[in-house]
Amino acid sequence: MSESQPSQKPPPEMVGHYQAGVENGRLAFGSGNLEMERTREIIRRFLPPPPAVIADIGGGPGVYSGWLARLGYEVYLIDPVPLHVEQAHERSRAQPEAPIASARIGDARKVERDDTSVAAVLLLGPLYHLTEQADRVAALREAARITQPGGHVFAAAISRFASLLDGLDRGFIADPAFREIMDEDLRSGQHRNPERTPQYFTTAYFHRPAELRAEFEAAGLRHLQTLAVEGPAAYIPRVTEQWDDPNWREQVLAALRRIEDEPELLGTSPHLLVIGQLPIL
């Protein structure tokens, strides 16, 4: 088991934000559809075949755990938000033919699993809710510790420029309070929402793309790729308005594959997905 100790509990405002239930349906509409489809597509490029064991750390309400379980994987979810764990259990019960193996409260910086016990780790939230670099590296080290040699670690991050682009897209820049939030995001990456306005998200860290490689390597992981998830398509309404058209959907995904690793465009994607690998000794 790991010897690391979390430096602090999750921020209460972050837990409160998610306890309000905002995450469970977020990926079911608008740009969330695009985020989910692209995230799934990228992850499947690297996963071993089922029934490999996967740890979904910070797995929220189990959207990705449920999907992976349906594909035949043995998935173990942890999350610091009680509501998310309850929702993951509900999702698992709704698919009795392919249940999630386990869903429980946990911290990404101290994972209760044996060394080299999983084939892959998903960290699709912890890197942006751990606001100190030392904590992010600690979470990545835990992921590396429990991953088998040659296995992969997938981590999501929010772009440093997400507030600016979202503010332009949704008109939030008209609000002086939002502009203060945006200015601090651009300056330091430290996102705070002191008034807890629901649309303005919660306590988080927004990465510059180049920072992610350094954090992975500091944790002993080989950095393979940092990819744009939605890319600039997140801010183009037509993209998701036609999402139910399978031909249109495939054309969008094909277009994004062409630019997913363009350094000049990485920062324009609200979400980034980093793929690392535990070296084979």
N, C-alpha and C positions, 0 to 999 in steps of 0.2 A: 504494500500500500504506500501511497505518497506520504512524504513527511511535510509537505508544504501546508501552510496555514493561511486561510484568507486574511487579508489585511483589514477587512471591514465587511460588514453586512451589506447586502444590496441597498441602494438608496431607497428610503421609504416612499419617496415620490414616484420612483420607477415602479415599485411593486404596486402602488396605488393606481398608477396609470393602467397597468395591465389587469389589475383586479376589477377594473371597470368593464372588462370584457371586450376591449377594442381589437384584440388580435385574432379572435377565433374565426371571424369571417373576412378578414382583411384581404386575403389572397383570392377571394371568390368574385371580385368585381374590379372594373377599371384596370389600372396599371398593375394591380395585384395579380391578375391573371397572367400577365406577361412575366412578372417577377417569378411566379411559381413555375411556369412552364420552362423558362430559361434555366432556373436553378436545377430543376429536375434533369433537364437535358445535359447540362454540364456535369452534374454528379455521376450520371450513368456512364459517361465516357470512361471513368476511372474505377468504378466499383468492380470488385470480383463478382462472379456469379453467385446467386443465392445457393444455399442458405447461410452465407457468411454472417458473422456477428457485427453489428453496427451500434455505436454509441451516439445517440442524438442528445448532445449536451446543450442546455438552453433551448430545448426542443419545443418550447411554447405549448400550445394546445394539441400538438401531435400531428399536424398536417403532413409533415414529411415522414414522421415515424409510421403513420398509418399507411401512407403510400408505399413505403419500403416494405412494410409487413405484407401488404398485398402482393408485392413482387416476390415474396418468399424469403425475405431476410429476417433474421432474429434481431430485433431492435430493442434497445434499452434507452429510455428517455429519462433525463433529469432536468428540472427547471426550478428556479427559486420562487416562483409565483404559485401559491396554492391553487388558485382558480385554473391555471393552465394544466396542472397535474390532474385535477378533477375532469377537465375537458378532454384530456388525453385518454383517461379511463373510459369516458363516454364514447369517444371515437373508437376505442378498441372493442368495446362491447357491441358497437354497431356493425362490426365486421368479425363475427365469431369464427368464420372460416380462416381468418388471418389476423389474429390478435397481436397487439404490441406486447412484447415479452414482459416489459416492466415499465412503469411510469411512477416517479417519486420525486420528492423535494430533494434538491441537491445544488451544489455550488461548483462552477466550472473550474475553480482554483484548487479544489480538493475533491477528487472523484473517487468514490468508493468502489474501485474495480482493481483487479490484479494487473500487474505488469503484462504487457503484450497479450492482452485478452480479447482484443477486437481487431477486425480487419480494416475498419475505417471509422473515423470520427467526423460528425457534423458539429460545427460551432456556428450556427446560423443566427446568432444574437449576442453571445457573450462579448465579442471583441468591441462592439459599440456600446455596451452598457458597463464595461469596465473602463473607467475614465482615466486610470493611471497606467502608464506603460508597463510598470512592473507587474501589475495584476494581469494585464493582457498576456504578457510573456509567461507568467505563471500558469495561466489557463492553457496556453499552447504547449507548455512543458508537460502538463498533465495529459493533454491529448497525445503527445508523443510517447509518454510513459506507457499508456495503456494500448498503444497501437503496435501491431506486429511489424517486424522489419519488412520493408517494402510496401506497407499499407499507407493509406492516404488520409490526410486531414483536410477538410473543407471548412473554410471560415468566411463568413460574410462580414462586410464592412460597409459603412455609409460614407459616401464621398464628402470631402471637405466643402464642396460647393452645393450640396443638396439643398440647404436652406435658401440660398440665393435663387436657385433655379425653381424650387417649389414656390417661393415667394412671388416670383414673376408669373409663374403659371397660374397660381390660385389667387393672386391679387393681395397676398398678405403684406406686401411691401407698403401698402397704404397705412398700415398700423405702425406708429412709432415704436411700440413695445416690440413688435416683431423685428423691426429694423435693428434694434439693439441686440436682439438675439442673433440675428444674421451677421452683424458686424463682429461679434465675439467668435462666432463659428469660423468666420474667415480668418480671424487673427490667430486663434489658438486651437481651434478644433473642439473646444469645450462647449458643448451645447447645454444650455440651461433654460428652463421655462419657469421663472419664478412665480408667475401668476397661474401656472398650471392650466393654461388655455389648451383644451384637448387637441385642437388641430395643430398645435405647435410642438407636438411630441413631448419627450421627457428627457431627463438627464442622460447624456450620452457623449461619446467621443466620435468626431467625424474625421476620418483619415484622409491624408494625401496619399495617392496610390503608391508612391515610392516608399512610404513608411512600412508598408505591409511586409515587403520582402525582408527588411531588417528584423522585424519582430519574429517572423517565422525562423529565420536563421539563428537568432538569439536563443530560440527554444530548441535548437538542435534538429530542426526540420529542413529538408532540402526544398527550396522554393521552386515550384514547377511553373506556375502561371498565376498572374493576376488578370482576371477577365471582367469586362463590363457585363452586368446582368441585363438590365433593360436598355442601357445605352440612351441616346437622345430620344429614342422612341417613347420613353416614359412620359414625355411632355407633348406628344402629338396625339390629340384626341382621336383622330380617325383610326389610329392603330388598334385601339381596344374597342372602339365602337363596332368594328366588323369582326371581333374575335371569334364569334360563333361560326364564321365561314372557314371551313378547314383549309381551303386553298389559300385564302388570304393569310391565315395564321401561319401556314408553312412558308409563305413568301416573306413574311416579317421575320420569322426565325432564321431563315436562310440569309437574309440581308444582315441581321445582327451578327451572325457567325463570321461574316466577312470583315467586321470592324471590331470584334470583341476584345482584341488585344492591341489595338492601335494606341500607342502612348498618348498621342495628342487628344484622344477622345475619352480616355478612361475617366477623367474627372467629371464628365458630363453625365455619367450614369449615376442615378441615386444610390444603387447598390453595386458593390464589387464582390466578386467571389474569388478567394485565393485558394489555390490547390498546392498542398505541400505533401512531401513523402518522407516517411521514416527511412533513413538509409539502411541498406542491407550490409551488415558488417562482414 
